[in-house]
Each structure stands twice: as C-alpha cells, then as structure tokens.
Amino acid sequence: MNNNKLQIMKQKKLLKVVSTLSISVMISAGLWAQPATVTPESDVLYQHGTNSGGTDPQENTDSVTVGGTTKYYVLPDPIVNPSFNYATDLFANVISTFNWSVTPALASGGIQNVPGYATAPHYKQVTWTATGTGTIQVQEVANASQGGCAGTTLSMNVAVIAAPDVTAASVPNTTCHSGTIPYSITCPNATLTISSAVNGNKGVVVNWSLTGPSGFTAVTNQTANLGNSTTLDLSAVTLTHPGTYTLTINWVTDRIATKSGLTQIADGTSTTFIVTAAPNTGPIYHIPNK
C-alpha cells in the first residue's frame, strides 16, 4: 500500500472519530441542557439566582411573605429518568424520589404537595408561618432500577418577611366653602403610612373606599398602584356636600406578597376629614323709618 492511500485511510478514520465525538457531545448536551424557566401551572418559575433579566444577585435569596404559599420545582436528571423529557411534559416519567426539607421551622406544615400534583415528587409547595431566614434543601435519589444512588443536596436561602400593612392615613380638611350645594370640590390626596419589608421597588397596591354625608355618592373598591409612594391620589373624587367623610383602606399588597399568593391582605385602616360651609350672611332686618 502506498503512502498516499495510507494517508487517506488515516484521514477517514480521524474524521469518523471526530464525527462520533461530535455526535456524543451533542447528545450529552441535549440530555443535560437545562431550561432557564419552567411553567408547571400558570406561574413562570426561574432557575434560582436568575430572573427575566438573567443572573441577578438579588435572586440569591428567595424572598417570601409570611402567611403566603410558594411553589418549587426541581428538574429531574434525565440520566436516571431516561424517559423524562421536560420539553414535552414536566411531570411524566419521573421515577426518582426527592428528599425535601425546610430549616429552621419557618413553615409549620413543612414541605407539602401541590394540589393536583400529589404524585409529583419534584414539585412541592411551602406555606410560610413565621418570619426569619432559613433554607430549602432538596436531594434527588435515583430509582433502584437506575442504581439507587443519592445525588448532591442543593440548598437555597429563603427570607420570610412581614406582610405589608397600612398603619395610618390622613386627608386634610377642606373648609369654608360658599356657593350652591352640591359643591364641586376636588378631594384632597391622602397620605398613608405603609409598612413594607420589600427592598427596592415595593410594588405596593391598595384598595380603598370613600363614604360621606347624606347626598354624597360613595366611591367604593378603588384600586391604586402606589409603588414606593405613600400618596393616594383622590383627585378623581368630587366632594359635593358639607359634613364628615371617611376614607377606608380595604386591602393592601406588595410585590413579594403578590408573589406569595397574598394579593389582597385585609386592612381596614380608616380616617375622617370634614368639608365645612362658609355661612351665607343673611339680610339685615330693622324697624322701618316709615
């Protein structure tokens, strides 16, 4: 065999080896590819440490609100769940078991099944019953048919914060109005005192109602997105009669409470303010001269 033929055969073998390695790498990459998000139900869940903007340091700790319930999904390993394919079904063909725990005792009920997903070992929920910091831990254990090996234990930091609360409200009085009733007075804005443990954009939302004296048409169940503001804009309300008005905050929520499923936390804080009329001085009466 001449050297040229031998060189061609070597090149073909080398190309075959390279092609085989490339295919192996592609298959391996496909098996181990991990999506940035999963949507088990209506909520989009992101890999821990990320959000819609990608990797973000503020996502290193999962913030939740006491009294709320949050859900957690772990992507099963396709090597030990050979028929599992997240691209077609996030729950089918999972044969591993998963060991979950919460420490310290921030959730009196511990790790719970998600309603409707009791047979999903990798999708669970937690109802938070105490404020504080702790961790959620999870470990995948392969089915006996796949060797029964225990995987590494992953840990995620959790901060359980207090629920938002409106602790006070005030609206300035509007006094000494003259003219014909019904008036056409623009209602002054309210100033709220709001307790929210959320960092950055608090995303506070309140729902309010305003009642007043006889003749005034009550304004009820109005929702306002305040963000980080403490000013409640009431300028769309027209005060029509003198007397006492009552502003009531029906419910409140914020960004983390909403995430935790607490979209309407009953409040009830109220304040009163008054509209007074300026007297219309009447005519003077006296004994006539004639």
ABEGO torsion letter per residue (X at the ends): XBAAAAAAAAAAAAAAAAAAAAAAAAAAAAAABBBABBBABABBBBBBGBBAAEBBAAAABBBBBBGBBBBBBBBBBAAABAABBAAABAABGBABBBBBBBOBBABAAEBBBBBGAAABAABBBBBBABBEBBBBBBBBBBBAAAGGBBBBBBBBBBBBBBBBBBABBBBBBBBGBBEBOBBBBBBBBBBBBBBBABBEBAGBBBBBBBBBBBGBBBBBGBBBBAEABABBBAAABBBABBEBBBBBBABBBBAAAAAAGBABBBBGBBBBBBBBBBBBBBBBBBBBAX
